[in-house]
Amino acid sequence: MTFTGATIIPPGMFADLVSYIERGEIKPLVAATYPLEKLRDAQEEFLAKRHVGNIVIEVR
């Protein structure tokens, strides 16, 4: 088995990714969404390592 990674993202890749999301072609996996006021709760969930996906903090 071979794992290959890179720390340099080719130009335009992030913009392409955002456009795929906006068109609904791919959907990020979101484990939970918290308002900024519940940041402590979000951090506790993150540290518990029981989630699958991203934890989103809403800033309004």
PDBQT receptor file of N, H, CA, C and O in Angstrom, charges set to zero:
ATOM      1  N   MET A   1       0.845  -1.164   0.000  1.00  0.00    +0.000 N 
ATOM      2  CA  MET A   1       0.000   0.000   0.000  1.00  0.00    +0.000 C 
ATOM      3  C   MET A   1       0.893   1.229   0.000  1.00  0.00    +0.000 C 
ATOM      4  O   MET A   1       1.922   1.260   0.675  1.00  0.00    +0.000 OA
ATOM      5  N   THR A   2       0.497   2.239  -0.757  1.00  0.00    +0.000 N 
ATOM      6  H   THR A   2      -0.339   2.214  -1.306  1.00  0.00    +0.000 HD
ATOM      7  CA  THR A   2       1.255   3.481  -0.845  1.00  0.00    +0.000 C 
ATOM      8  C   THR A   2       0.355   4.652  -0.482  1.00  0.00    +0.000 C 
ATOM      9  O   THR A   2      -0.758   4.774  -0.993  1.00  0.00    +0.000 OA
ATOM     10  N   PHE A   3       0.838   5.499   0.389  1.00  0.00    +0.000 N 
ATOM     11  H   PHE A   3       1.743   5.400   0.803  1.00  0.00    +0.000 HD
ATOM     12  CA  PHE A   3       0.150   6.729   0.734  1.00  0.00    +0.000 C 
ATOM     13  C   PHE A   3       0.968   7.884   0.204  1.00  0.00    +0.000 C 
ATOM     14  O   PHE A   3       2.175   7.953   0.434  1.00  0.00    +0.000 OA
ATOM     15  N   THR A   4       0.324   8.785  -0.499  1.00  0.00    +0.000 N 
ATOM     16  H   THR A   4      -0.657   8.729  -0.686  1.00  0.00    +0.000 HD
ATOM     17  CA  THR A   4       1.002   9.941  -1.055  1.00  0.00    +0.000 C 
ATOM     18  C   THR A   4       0.283  11.189  -0.580  1.00  0.00    +0.000 C 
ATOM     19  O   THR A   4      -0.947  11.245  -0.605  1.00  0.00    +0.000 OA
ATOM     20  N   GLY A   5       1.027  12.181  -0.152  1.00  0.00    +0.000 N 
ATOM     21  H   GLY A   5       2.025  12.136  -0.132  1.00  0.00    +0.000 HD
ATOM     22  CA  GLY A   5       0.420  13.424   0.313  1.00  0.00    +0.000 C 
ATOM     23  C   GLY A   5       1.195  14.609  -0.197  1.00  0.00    +0.000 C 
ATOM     24  O   GLY A   5       2.305  14.472  -0.711  1.00  0.00    +0.000 OA
ATOM     25  N   ALA A   6       0.604  15.765  -0.051  1.00  0.00    +0.000 N 
ATOM     26  H   ALA A   6      -0.298  15.876   0.367  1.00  0.00    +0.000 HD
ATOM     27  CA  ALA A   6       1.265  16.994  -0.473  1.00  0.00    +0.000 C 
ATOM     28  C   ALA A   6       0.837  18.127   0.438  1.00  0.00    +0.000 C 
ATOM     29  O   ALA A   6      -0.303  18.168   0.898  1.00  0.00    +0.000 OA
ATOM     30  N   THR A   7       1.738  19.030   0.692  1.00  0.00    +0.000 N 
ATOM     31  H   THR A   7       2.665  18.997   0.318  1.00  0.00    +0.000 HD
ATOM     32  CA  THR A   7       1.399  20.192   1.501  1.00  0.00    +0.000 C 
ATOM     33  C   THR A   7       1.194  21.422   0.635  1.00  0.00    +0.000 C 
ATOM     34  O   THR A   7       0.822  22.482   1.139  1.00  0.00    +0.000 OA
ATOM     35  N   ILE A   8       1.431  21.293  -0.651  1.00  0.00    +0.000 N 
ATOM     36  H   ILE A   8       1.733  20.432  -1.060  1.00  0.00    +0.000 HD
ATOM     37  CA  ILE A   8       1.250  22.404  -1.575  1.00  0.00    +0.000 C 
ATOM     38  C   ILE A   8       0.026  22.110  -2.431  1.00  0.00    +0.000 C 
ATOM     39  O   ILE A   8      -0.033  21.095  -3.125  1.00  0.00    +0.000 OA
ATOM     40  N   ILE A   9      -0.940  23.003  -2.372  1.00  0.00    +0.000 N 
ATOM     41  H   ILE A   9      -0.892  23.827  -1.808  1.00  0.00    +0.000 HD
ATOM     42  CA  ILE A   9      -2.173  22.826  -3.136  1.00  0.00    +0.000 C 
ATOM     43  C   ILE A   9      -2.018  23.556  -4.466  1.00  0.00    +0.000 C 
ATOM     44  O   ILE A   9      -1.656  24.732  -4.488  1.00  0.00    +0.000 OA
ATOM     45  N   PRO A  10      -2.288  22.873  -5.569  1.00  0.00    +0.000 N 
ATOM     46  CA  PRO A  10      -2.172  23.531  -6.875  1.00  0.00    +0.000 C 
ATOM     47  C   PRO A  10      -3.107  24.747  -6.969  1.00  0.00    +0.000 C 
ATOM     48  O   PRO A  10      -4.189  24.741  -6.382  1.00  0.00    +0.000 OA
ATOM     49  N   PRO A  11      -2.699  25.773  -7.693  1.00  0.00    +0.000 N 
ATOM     50  CA  PRO A  11      -3.538  26.968  -7.851  1.00  0.00    +0.000 C 
ATOM     51  C   PRO A  11      -4.924  26.596  -8.383  1.00  0.00    +0.000 C 
ATOM     52  O   PRO A  11      -5.053  25.775  -9.291  1.00  0.00    +0.000 OA
ATOM     53  N   GLY A  12      -5.939  27.201  -7.815  1.00  0.00    +0.000 N 
ATOM     54  H   GLY A  12      -5.835  27.869  -7.077  1.00  0.00    +0.000 HD
ATOM     55  CA  GLY A  12      -7.296  26.965  -8.293  1.00  0.00    +0.000 C 
ATOM     56  C   GLY A  12      -8.009  25.795  -7.658  1.00  0.00    +0.000 C 
ATOM     57  O   GLY A  12      -9.222  25.665  -7.818  1.00  0.00    +0.000 OA
ATOM     58  N   MET A  13      -7.300  24.933  -6.939  1.00  0.00    +0.000 N 
ATOM     59  H   MET A  13      -6.314  25.038  -6.808  1.00  0.00    +0.000 HD
ATOM     60  CA  MET A  13      -7.938  23.742  -6.389  1.00  0.00    +0.000 C 
ATOM     61  C   MET A  13      -9.012  24.099  -5.355  1.00  0.00    +0.000 C 
ATOM     62  O   MET A  13     -10.092  23.508  -5.361  1.00  0.00    +0.000 OA
ATOM     63  N   PHE A  14      -8.728  25.058  -4.473  1.00  0.00    +0.000 N 
ATOM     64  H   PHE A  14      -7.851  25.538  -4.468  1.00  0.00    +0.000 HD
ATOM     65  CA  PHE A  14      -9.712  25.428  -3.463  1.00  0.00    +0.000 C 
ATOM     66  C   PHE A  14     -10.954  26.021  -4.120  1.00  0.00    +0.000 C 
ATOM     67  O   PHE A  14     -12.075  25.700  -3.727  1.00  0.00    +0.000 OA
ATOM     68  N   ALA A  15     -10.765  26.876  -5.110  1.00  0.00    +0.000 N 
ATOM     69  H   ALA A  15      -9.854  27.137  -5.430  1.00  0.00    +0.000 HD
ATOM     70  CA  ALA A  15     -11.901  27.462  -5.836  1.00  0.00    +0.000 C 
ATOM     71  C   ALA A  15     -12.723  26.372  -6.513  1.00  0.00    +0.000 C 
ATOM     72  O   ALA A  15     -13.952  26.437  -6.509  1.00  0.00    +0.000 OA
ATOM     73  N   ASP A  16     -12.064  25.375  -7.094  1.00  0.00    +0.000 N 
ATOM     74  H   ASP A  16     -11.066  25.323  -7.097  1.00  0.00    +0.000 HD
ATOM     75  CA  ASP A  16     -12.773  24.248  -7.708  1.00  0.00    +0.000 C 
ATOM     76  C   ASP A  16     -13.594  23.494  -6.671  1.00  0.00    +0.000 C 
ATOM     77  O   ASP A  16     -14.750  23.147  -6.916  1.00  0.00    +0.000 OA
ATOM     78  N   LEU A  17     -12.996  23.244  -5.518  1.00  0.00    +0.000 N 
ATOM     79  H   LEU A  17     -12.058  23.526  -5.319  1.00  0.00    +0.000 HD
ATOM     80  CA  LEU A  17     -13.685  22.525  -4.453  1.00  0.00    +0.000 C 
ATOM     81  C   LEU A  17     -14.934  23.280  -4.008  1.00  0.00    +0.000 C 
ATOM     82  O   LEU A  17     -16.000  22.687  -3.850  1.00  0.00    +0.000 OA
ATOM     83  N   VAL A  18     -14.800  24.576  -3.809  1.00  0.00    +0.000 N 
ATOM     84  H   VAL A  18     -13.933  25.058  -3.937  1.00  0.00    +0.000 HD
ATOM     85  CA  VAL A  18     -15.951  25.390  -3.402  1.00  0.00    +0.000 C 
ATOM     86  C   VAL A  18     -17.039  25.337  -4.465  1.00  0.00    +0.000 C 
ATOM     87  O   VAL A  18     -18.219  25.247  -4.127  1.00  0.00    +0.000 OA
ATOM     88  N   SER A  19     -16.677  25.390  -5.719  1.00  0.00    +0.000 N 
ATOM     89  H   SER A  19     -15.718  25.463  -5.993  1.00  0.00    +0.000 HD
ATOM     90  CA  SER A  19     -17.689  25.354  -6.779  1.00  0.00    +0.000 C 
ATOM     91  C   SER A  19     -18.411  24.002  -6.807  1.00  0.00    +0.000 C 
ATOM     92  O   SER A  19     -19.613  23.966  -7.072  1.00  0.00    +0.000 OA
ATOM     93  N   TYR A  20     -17.718  22.897  -6.544  1.00  0.00    +0.000 N 
ATOM     94  H   TYR A  20     -16.742  22.926  -6.329  1.00  0.00    +0.000 HD
ATOM     95  CA  TYR A  20     -18.374  21.591  -6.471  1.00  0.00    +0.000 C 
ATOM     96  C   TYR A  20     -19.394  21.567  -5.334  1.00  0.00    +0.000 C 
ATOM     97  O   TYR A  20     -20.494  21.035  -5.484  1.00  0.00    +0.000 OA
ATOM     98  N   ILE A  21     -19.015  22.150  -4.198  1.00  0.00    +0.000 N 
ATOM     99  H   ILE A  21     -18.122  22.582  -4.076  1.00  0.00    +0.000 HD
ATOM    100  CA  ILE A  21     -19.925  22.209  -3.041  1.00  0.00    +0.000 C 
ATOM    101  C   ILE A  21     -21.132  23.067  -3.370  1.00  0.00    +0.000 C 
ATOM    102  O   ILE A  21     -22.264  22.674  -3.092  1.00  0.00    +0.000 OA
ATOM    103  N   GLU A  22     -20.906  24.236  -3.959  1.00  0.00    +0.000 N 
ATOM    104  H   GLU A  22     -19.986  24.556  -4.185  1.00  0.00    +0.000 HD
ATOM    105  CA  GLU A  22     -22.003  25.146  -4.296  1.00  0.00    +0.000 C 
ATOM    106  C   GLU A  22     -22.979  24.522  -5.287  1.00  0.00    +0.000 C 
ATOM    107  O   GLU A  22     -24.179  24.786  -5.208  1.00  0.00    +0.000 OA
ATOM    108  N   ARG A  23     -22.499  23.708  -6.209  1.00  0.00    +0.000 N 
ATOM    109  H   ARG A  23     -21.525  23.494  -6.273  1.00  0.00    +0.000 HD
ATOM    110  CA  ARG A  23     -23.365  23.042  -7.195  1.00  0.00    +0.000 C 
ATOM    111  C   ARG A  23     -24.008  21.779  -6.639  1.00  0.00    +0.000 C 
ATOM    112  O   ARG A  23     -24.832  21.154  -7.307  1.00  0.00    +0.000 OA
ATOM    113  N   GLY A  24     -23.635  21.400  -5.418  1.00  0.00    +0.000 N 
ATOM    114  H   GLY A  24     -22.965  21.908  -4.875  1.00  0.00    +0.000 HD
ATOM    115  CA  GLY A  24     -24.202  20.208  -4.808  1.00  0.00    +0.000 C 
ATOM    116  C   GLY A  24     -23.614  18.908  -5.336  1.00  0.00    +0.000 C 
ATOM    117  O   GLY A  24     -24.184  17.838  -5.123  1.00  0.00    +0.000 OA
ATOM    118  N   GLU A  25     -22.481  18.990  -6.019  1.00  0.00    +0.000 N 
ATOM    119  H   GLU A  25     -22.018  19.859  -6.192  1.00  0.00    +0.000 HD
ATOM    120  CA  GLU A  25     -21.846  17.793  -6.568  1.00  0.00    +0.000 C 
ATOM    121  C   GLU A  25     -21.149  16.984  -5.484  1.00  0.00    +0.000 C 
ATOM    122  O   GLU A  25     -21.046  15.762  -5.590  1.00  0.00    +0.000 OA
ATOM    123  N   ILE A  26     -20.675  17.650  -4.455  1.00  0.00    +0.000 N 
ATOM    124  H   ILE A  26     -20.758  18.643  -4.369  1.00  0.00    +0.000 HD
ATOM    125  CA  ILE A  26     -20.128  16.974  -3.284  1.00  0.00    +0.000 C 
ATOM    126  C   ILE A  26     -20.663  17.687  -2.049  1.00  0.00    +0.000 C 
ATOM    127  O   ILE A  26     -20.986  18.874  -2.090  1.00  0.00    +0.000 OA
ATOM    128  N   LYS A  27     -20.749  16.951  -0.963  1.00  0.00    +0.000 N 
ATOM    129  H   LYS A  27     -20.487  15.987  -0.929  1.00  0.00    +0.000 HD
ATOM    130  CA  LYS A  27     -21.261  17.527   0.269  1.00  0.00    +0.000 C 
ATOM    131  C   LYS A  27     -20.297  17.192   1.400  1.00  0.00    +0.000 C 
ATOM    132  O   LYS A  27     -20.034  16.020   1.669  1.00  0.00    +0.000 OA
ATOM    133  N   PRO A  28     -19.763  18.228   2.069  1.00  0.00    +0.000 N 
ATOM    134  CA  PRO A  28     -18.859  17.973   3.192  1.00  0.00    +0.000 C 
ATOM    135  C   PRO A  28     -19.598  17.219   4.304  1.00  0.00    +0.000 C 
ATOM    136  O   PRO A  28     -20.789  17.442   4.522  1.00  0.00    +0.000 OA
ATOM    137  N   LEU A  29     -18.907  16.347   4.991  1.00  0.00    +0.000 N 
ATOM    138  H   LEU A  29     -17.940  16.165   4.814  1.00  0.00    +0.000 HD
ATOM    139  CA  LEU A  29     -19.488  15.609   6.104  1.00  0.00    +0.000 C 
ATOM    140  C   LEU A  29     -19.404  16.470   7.356  1.00  0.00    +0.000 C 
ATOM    141  O   LEU A  29     -18.314  16.774   7.841  1.00  0.00    +0.000 OA
ATOM    142  N   VAL A  30     -20.558  16.859   7.873  1.00  0.00    +0.000 N 
ATOM    143  H   VAL A  30     -21.444  16.612   7.479  1.00  0.00    +0.000 HD
ATOM    144  CA  VAL A  30     -20.626  17.712   9.056  1.00  0.00    +0.000 C 
ATOM    145  C   VAL A  30     -21.187  16.899  10.213  1.00  0.00    +0.000 C 
ATOM    146  O   VAL A  30     -22.308  16.396  10.138  1.00  0.00    +0.000 OA
ATOM    147  N   ALA A  31     -20.413  16.771  11.275  1.00  0.00    +0.000 N 
ATOM    148  H   ALA A  31     -19.502  17.179  11.336  1.00  0.00    +0.000 HD
ATOM    149  CA  ALA A  31     -20.837  16.021  12.450  1.00  0.00    +0.000 C 
ATOM    150  C   ALA A  31     -21.780  16.838  13.313  1.00  0.00    +0.000 C 
ATOM    151  O   ALA A  31     -22.748  16.305  13.855  1.00  0.00    +0.000 OA
ATOM    152  N   ALA A  32     -21.503  18.137  13.446  1.00  0.00    +0.000 N 
ATOM    153  H   ALA A  32     -20.716  18.570  13.006  1.00  0.00    +0.000 HD
ATOM    154  CA  ALA A  32     -22.316  18.996  14.302  1.00  0.00    +0.000 C 
ATOM    155  C   ALA A  32     -22.036  20.448  13.960  1.00  0.00    +0.000 C 
ATOM    156  O   ALA A  32     -20.980  20.795  13.431  1.00  0.00    +0.000 OA
ATOM    157  N   THR A  33     -23.017  21.285  14.277  1.00  0.00    +0.000 N 
ATOM    158  H   THR A  33     -23.875  21.003  14.707  1.00  0.00    +0.000 HD
ATOM    159  CA  THR A  33     -22.885  22.729  14.096  1.00  0.00    +0.000 C 
ATOM    160  C   THR A  33     -23.222  23.403  15.420  1.00  0.00    +0.000 C 
ATOM    161  O   THR A  33     -24.231  23.092  16.051  1.00  0.00    +0.000 OA
ATOM    162  N   TYR A  34     -22.358  24.330  15.829  1.00  0.00    +0.000 N 
ATOM    163  H   TYR A  34     -21.538  24.582  15.316  1.00  0.00    +0.000 HD
ATOM    164  CA  TYR A  34     -22.541  25.044  17.092  1.00  0.00    +0.000 C 
ATOM    165  C   TYR A  34     -22.495  26.543  16.846  1.00  0.00    +0.000 C 
ATOM    166  O   TYR A  34     -21.721  27.014  16.011  1.00  0.00    +0.000 OA
ATOM    167  N   PRO A  35     -23.325  27.301  17.573  1.00  0.00    +0.000 N 
ATOM    168  CA  PRO A  35     -23.155  28.755  17.524  1.00  0.00    +0.000 C 
ATOM    169  C   PRO A  35     -21.891  29.124  18.304  1.00  0.00    +0.000 C 
ATOM    170  O   PRO A  35     -21.443  28.369  19.166  1.00  0.00    +0.000 OA
ATOM    171  N   LEU A  36     -21.333  30.266  17.999  1.00  0.00    +0.000 N 
ATOM    172  H   LEU A  36     -21.697  30.880  17.299  1.00  0.00    +0.000 HD
ATOM    173  CA  LEU A  36     -20.101  30.695  18.658  1.00  0.00    +0.000 C 
ATOM    174  C   LEU A  36     -20.237  30.676  20.177  1.00  0.00    +0.000 C 
ATOM    175  O   LEU A  36     -19.273  30.385  20.885  1.00  0.00    +0.000 OA
ATOM    176  N   GLU A  37     -21.431  30.985  20.679  1.00  0.00    +0.000 N 
ATOM    177  H   GLU A  37     -22.214  31.221  20.104  1.00  0.00    +0.000 HD
ATOM    178  CA  GLU A  37     -21.656  31.006  22.127  1.00  0.00    +0.000 C 
ATOM    179  C   GLU A  37     -21.462  29.633  22.780  1.00  0.00    +0.000 C 
ATOM    180  O   GLU A  37     -21.262  29.546  23.991  1.00  0.00    +0.000 OA
ATOM    181  N   LYS A  38     -21.519  28.559  21.978  1.00  0.00    +0.000 N 
ATOM    182  H   LYS A  38     -21.682  28.630  20.993  1.00  0.00    +0.000 HD
ATOM    183  CA  LYS A  38     -21.366  27.191  22.488  1.00  0.00    +0.000 C 
ATOM    184  C   LYS A  38     -20.002  26.601  22.110  1.00  0.00    +0.000 C 
ATOM    185  O   LYS A  38     -19.852  25.385  21.993  1.00  0.00    +0.000 OA
ATOM    186  N   LEU A  39     -19.020  27.472  21.924  1.00  0.00    +0.000 N 
ATOM    187  H   LEU A  39     -19.141  28.460  22.019  1.00  0.00    +0.000 HD
ATOM    188  CA  LEU A  39     -17.684  27.024  21.519  1.00  0.00    +0.000 C 
ATOM    189  C   LEU A  39     -17.106  26.002  22.497  1.00  0.00    +0.000 C 
ATOM    190  O   LEU A  39     -16.461  25.042  22.076  1.00  0.00    +0.000 OA
ATOM    191  N   ARG A  40     -17.326  26.198  23.780  1.00  0.00    +0.000 N 
ATOM    192  H   ARG A  40     -17.850  26.978  24.122  1.00  0.00    +0.000 HD
ATOM    193  CA  ARG A  40     -16.809  25.251  24.777  1.00  0.00    +0.000 C 
ATOM    194  C   ARG A  40     -17.398  23.847  24.544  1.00  0.00    +0.000 C 
ATOM    195  O   ARG A  40     -16.679  22.851  24.621  1.00  0.00    +0.000 OA
ATOM    196  N   ASP A  41     -18.703  23.774  24.259  1.00  0.00    +0.000 N 
ATOM    197  H   ASP A  41     -19.288  24.584  24.196  1.00  0.00    +0.000 HD
ATOM    198  CA  ASP A  41     -19.339  22.487  23.986  1.00  0.00    +0.000 C 
ATOM    199  C   ASP A  41     -18.750  21.833  22.737  1.00  0.00    +0.000 C 
ATOM    200  O   ASP A  41     -18.519  20.624  22.701  1.00  0.00    +0.000 OA
ATOM    201  N   ALA A  42     -18.513  22.652  21.718  1.00  0.00    +0.000 N 
ATOM    202  H   ALA A  42     -18.700  23.634  21.747  1.00  0.00    +0.000 HD
ATOM    203  CA  ALA A  42     -17.925  22.131  20.483  1.00  0.00    +0.000 C 
ATOM    204  C   ALA A  42     -16.523  21.580  20.740  1.00  0.00    +0.000 C 
ATOM    205  O   ALA A  42     -16.160  20.525  20.219  1.00  0.00    +0.000 OA
ATOM    206  N   GLN A  43     -15.748  22.288  21.534  1.00  0.00    +0.000 N 
ATOM    207  H   GLN A  43     -16.042  23.145  21.957  1.00  0.00    +0.000 HD
ATOM    208  CA  GLN A  43     -14.388  21.833  21.860  1.00  0.00    +0.000 C 
ATOM    209  C   GLN A  43     -14.434  20.525  22.637  1.00  0.00    +0.000 C 
ATOM    210  O   GLN A  43     -13.624  19.631  22.396  1.00  0.00    +0.000 OA
ATOM    211  N   GLU A  44     -15.370  20.408  23.561  1.00  0.00    +0.000 N 
ATOM    212  H   GLU A  44     -16.028  21.135  23.756  1.00  0.00    +0.000 HD
ATOM    213  CA  GLU A  44     -15.499  19.158  24.322  1.00  0.00    +0.000 C 
ATOM    214  C   GLU A  44     -15.852  17.994  23.409  1.00  0.00    +0.000 C 
ATOM    215  O   GLU A  44     -15.306  16.901  23.555  1.00  0.00    +0.000 OA
ATOM    216  N   GLU A  45     -16.770  18.226  22.460  1.00  0.00    +0.000 N 
ATOM    217  H   GLU A  45     -17.214  19.115  22.341  1.00  0.00    +0.000 HD
ATOM    218  CA  GLU A  45     -17.114  17.159  21.508  1.00  0.00    +0.000 C 
ATOM    219  C   GLU A  45     -15.906  16.782  20.660  1.00  0.00    +0.000 C 
ATOM    220  O   GLU A  45     -15.649  15.602  20.423  1.00  0.00    +0.000 OA
ATOM    221  N   PHE A  46     -15.173  17.783  20.209  1.00  0.00    +0.000 N 
ATOM    222  H   PHE A  46     -15.382  18.741  20.402  1.00  0.00    +0.000 HD
ATOM    223  CA  PHE A  46     -13.979  17.521  19.403  1.00  0.00    +0.000 C 
ATOM    224  C   PHE A  46     -12.962  16.688  20.182  1.00  0.00    +0.000 C 
ATOM    225  O   PHE A  46     -12.414  15.719  19.657  1.00  0.00    +0.000 OA
ATOM    226  N   LEU A  47     -12.717  17.062  21.410  1.00  0.00    +0.000 N 
ATOM    227  H   LEU A  47     -13.162  17.849  21.836  1.00  0.00    +0.000 HD
ATOM    228  CA  LEU A  47     -11.726  16.350  22.223  1.00  0.00    +0.000 C 
ATOM    229  C   LEU A  47     -12.167  14.933  22.585  1.00  0.00    +0.000 C 
ATOM    230  O   LEU A  47     -11.324  14.068  22.821  1.00  0.00    +0.000 OA
ATOM    231  N   ALA A  48     -13.477  14.685  22.630  1.00  0.00    +0.000 N 
ATOM    232  H   ALA A  48     -14.162  15.388  22.438  1.00  0.00    +0.000 HD
ATOM    233  CA  ALA A  48     -13.984  13.341  22.942  1.00  0.00    +0.000 C 
ATOM    234  C   ALA A  48     -13.694  12.356  21.806  1.00  0.00    +0.000 C 
ATOM    235  O   ALA A  48     -13.674  11.146  22.029  1.00  0.00    +0.000 OA
ATOM    236  N   LYS A  49     -13.470  12.861  20.603  1.00  0.00    +0.000 N 
ATOM    237  H   LYS A  49     -13.486  13.844  20.422  1.00  0.00    +0.000 HD
ATOM    238  CA  LYS A  49     -13.109  12.025  19.436  1.00  0.00    +0.000 C 
ATOM    239  C   LYS A  49     -14.148  10.950  19.124  1.00  0.00    +0.000 C 
ATOM    240  O   LYS A  49     -13.791   9.857  18.686  1.00  0.00    +0.000 OA
ATOM    241  N   ARG A  50     -15.439  11.253  19.347  1.00  0.00    +0.000 N 
ATOM    242  H   ARG A  50     -15.729  12.141  19.703  1.00  0.00    +0.000 HD
ATOM    243  CA  ARG A  50     -16.494  10.296  19.011  1.00  0.00    +0.000 C 
ATOM    244  C   ARG A  50     -17.241  10.703  17.746  1.00  0.00    +0.000 C 
ATOM    245  O   ARG A  50     -18.164  10.008  17.323  1.00  0.00    +0.000 OA
ATOM    246  N   HIS A  51     -16.857  11.811  17.145  1.00  0.00    +0.000 N 
ATOM    247  H   HIS A  51     -16.107  12.376  17.488  1.00  0.00    +0.000 HD
ATOM    248  CA  HIS A  51     -17.583  12.322  15.980  1.00  0.00    +0.000 C 
ATOM    249  C   HIS A  51     -16.951  11.834  14.678  1.00  0.00    +0.000 C 
ATOM    250  O   HIS A  51     -15.781  11.452  14.631  1.00  0.00    +0.000 OA
ATOM    251  N   VAL A  52     -17.760  11.860  13.635  1.00  0.00    +0.000 N 
ATOM    252  H   VAL A  52     -18.710  12.170  13.674  1.00  0.00    +0.000 HD
ATOM    253  CA  VAL A  52     -17.283  11.581  12.280  1.00  0.00    +0.000 C 
ATOM    254  C   VAL A  52     -17.653  12.798  11.436  1.00  0.00    +0.000 C 
ATOM    255  O   VAL A  52     -18.829  13.147  11.332  1.00  0.00    +0.000 OA
ATOM    256  N   GLY A  53     -16.683  13.428  10.849  1.00  0.00    +0.000 N 
ATOM    257  H   GLY A  53     -15.727  13.145  10.933  1.00  0.00    +0.000 HD
ATOM    258  CA  GLY A  53     -16.934  14.620  10.059  1.00  0.00    +0.000 C 
ATOM    259  C   GLY A  53     -16.411  15.859  10.758  1.00  0.00    +0.000 C 
ATOM    260  O   GLY A  53     -15.702  15.779  11.761  1.00  0.00    +0.000 OA
ATOM    261  N   ASN A  54     -16.770  16.993  10.212  1.00  0.00    +0.000 N 
ATOM    262  H   ASN A  54     -17.345  17.058   9.397  1.00  0.00    +0.000 HD
ATOM    263  CA  ASN A  54     -16.295  18.278  10.727  1.00  0.00    +0.000 C 
ATOM    264  C   ASN A  54     -17.255  18.838  11.770  1.00  0.00    +0.000 C 
ATOM    265  O   ASN A  54     -18.456  18.571  11.736  1.00  0.00    +0.000 OA
ATOM    266  N   ILE A  55     -16.715  19.604  12.680  1.00  0.00    +0.000 N 
ATOM    267  H   ILE A  55     -15.739  19.821  12.707  1.00  0.00    +0.000 HD
ATOM    268  CA  ILE A  55     -17.513  20.342  13.640  1.00  0.00    +0.000 C 
ATOM    269  C   ILE A  55     -17.445  21.809  13.203  1.00  0.00    +0.000 C 
ATOM    270  O   ILE A  55     -16.366  22.389  13.087  1.00  0.00    +0.000 OA
ATOM    271  N   VAL A  56     -18.616  22.388  12.966  1.00  0.00    +0.000 N 
ATOM    272  H   VAL A  56     -19.493  21.917  13.061  1.00  0.00    +0.000 HD
ATOM    273  CA  VAL A  56     -18.704  23.736  12.414  1.00  0.00    +0.000 C 
ATOM    274  C   VAL A  56     -19.104  24.717  13.513  1.00  0.00    +0.000 C 
ATOM    275  O   VAL A  56     -19.984  24.429  14.324  1.00  0.00    +0.000 OA
ATOM    276  N   ILE A  57     -18.450  25.876  13.532  1.00  0.00    +0.000 N 
ATOM    277  H   ILE A  57     -17.735  26.110  12.873  1.00  0.00    +0.000 HD
ATOM    278  CA  ILE A  57     -18.792  26.954  14.451  1.00  0.00    +0.000 C 
ATOM    279  C   ILE A  57     -19.407  28.069  13.614  1.00  0.00    +0.000 C 
ATOM    280  O   ILE A  57     -18.780  28.584  12.688  1.00  0.00    +0.000 OA
ATOM    281  N   GLU A  58     -20.647  28.437  13.951  1.00  0.00    +0.000 N 
ATOM    282  H   GLU A  58     -21.157  28.019  14.703  1.00  0.00    +0.000 HD
ATOM    283  CA  GLU A  58     -21.321  29.520  13.223  1.00  0.00    +0.000 C 
ATOM    284  C   GLU A  58     -20.996  30.855  13.878  1.00  0.00    +0.000 C 
ATOM    285  O   GLU A  58     -21.183  31.035  15.082  1.00  0.00    +0.000 OA
ATOM    286  N   VAL A  59     -20.508  31.785  13.070  1.00  0.00    +0.000 N 
ATOM    287  H   VAL A  59     -20.357  31.639  12.092  1.00  0.00    +0.000 HD
ATOM    288  CA  VAL A  59     -20.202  33.135  13.532  1.00  0.00    +0.000 C 
ATOM    289  C   VAL A  59     -21.183  34.052  12.825  1.00  0.00    +0.000 C 
ATOM    290  O   VAL A  59     -21.176  34.148  11.597  1.00  0.00    +0.000 OA
ATOM    291  N   ARG A  60     -22.015  34.719  13.585  1.00  0.00    +0.000 N 
ATOM    292  H   ARG A  60     -22.021  34.641  14.582  1.00  0.00    +0.000 HD
ATOM    293  CA  ARG A  60     -23.042  35.576  12.958  1.00  0.00    +0.000 C 
ATOM    294  C   ARG A  60     -22.735  37.019  13.188  1.00  0.00    +0.000 C 
ATOM    295  O   ARG A  60     -23.483  37.889  12.739  1.00  0.00    +0.000 OA
TER     296      ARG A  60
